[in-house]
Amino acid sequence: MAEIITNEMEEIRRLIVETVAKRNALKLEMEHWYESHSKRFPNTNELITVDSTLSELDSHYKRLWDYHNGTTRAS
């Protein structure tokens, strides 16, 4: 049986890719910040928000995947 990927799941995948890219950019920015500063990274709250968003997107995608591709799905 082929894996089912809905339009909504495709959109969530796209959002996950964008969010991961944003997260990676913020982490690199934070790394560079701490190389020359000893005070708190000014975009810490944004990084926390991006991490939370990524977690929510991942959970939502998994729920949809399980719903459409789970072994208990009627054939």
N, C-alpha and C positions, 0 to 999 in steps of 0.2 A: 504494500500500500504506500502510495506517495505521501510525502509530508504536505500538510495543508498550511499555507501561509496566506492569510487574508490581507486585504488592503490595509486594514487597521494595524495588523502586525508588521507590514512593510513600513508603514509610517513610524511605528514605534522603533523599529530597527534603525531607521534614518535618524530619529531623535537620539537614540543611544549613541550612534557614531558621532553625531555633533557634540553631544554632552561629554563623551570621552575625550574628544579633541580639546574641548574647553577645559576640562579637568587637567589634562596633561599640560596645557599651556599655563594654567595657574600654578601647578606644582613646579614647573620649571621656573616660573617667575618667583615663586617662594624660595626655591633653592638659591637663585641669584641674589634675592633680597638678603637672605641670611649669611651670604658670603661677605657682605659689607655692612650689615646692620645687626645690632644686638637687641633691638626692640621688636615688638610683635609685628608680624607680617600684616600690612594694612588690608589685604584682601582675604583674610582668614574666613570671615563670615560668608563671603561669596563662594569660597572653596567648600565650606560646609554645606551650603545650599546646593551647589552642583553635585556633591557626593550624595546628598539626600534625593535629589531629582533622579540621578542615575539609578539609585536603589529602587525608587518607585517605578521607573520605566522598566527595569529588569523584572521586577515582581509582576507588573501588569502583563508584560510579554509572556512570562512563564505561565500565568493563569490562562491567557488566551491559547497558548500552545497546548497546554494540558487539556483544555476544553475541546479543541479541534483535533488533537492528535493523540489523546490519552487512550490507553488500552481498554477502558470501559466504554468508549464511544460505540454506539450502535452502528453496524455496517449496513 
